[in-house]
Amino acid sequence: MVQAKENKKSDVAAIPFSIAHTGVAATEMRPWGSFTTLEEGPGYKIKRIEVNPGHRLSLQMHHHRSEHWIVVSGTAKVTCGDKEKILGANQSTYVPQCTSHRLENPGVIKLILIEVQNGEYLGEDDIIRFQDDYSRHK
């Protein structure tokens, strides 16, 4: 018979662990919602994106990066090139570099997704906007 071991504070203290601290994540507000950069390093950046119900990002493209989008909650309407698809929680898609794309929340709850960017340059100024609901340029 196996006896359950009592959980003592000293047992927890003996467990080895490490915490990687990449700094305080700053959330940036946008007319469609917000994004938070969770981590970045050479050639990659990871963001948490929130899109408010009924809102969408600009139809855009990037010269220097590709993007992977993973839906955490809500519904995403994705335009990638000439294709459109609807994604729900635990579904994902890939946006190749130099491909026009748009992310939209057609649902009634906030869309939350994780974006993984890969490329040689990941600055926010690598956005070519073709159409924007909020009259932003560049």
Buried (B, 14 or more C-beta within 10 A) or exposed (E): EEEEEEEEEEEEEEEEEEEEEEEEEEEEEBEBBBBEBBEBEEEEBBBBBBBBBEBBBBBBBBEBBBBBBBBEBBBBBBBBEEEEEEBEBEBBBEBEBEBBBBBBBBBEEBBBBBBBBBBEEBEEEBBEBEEBEEEEEE
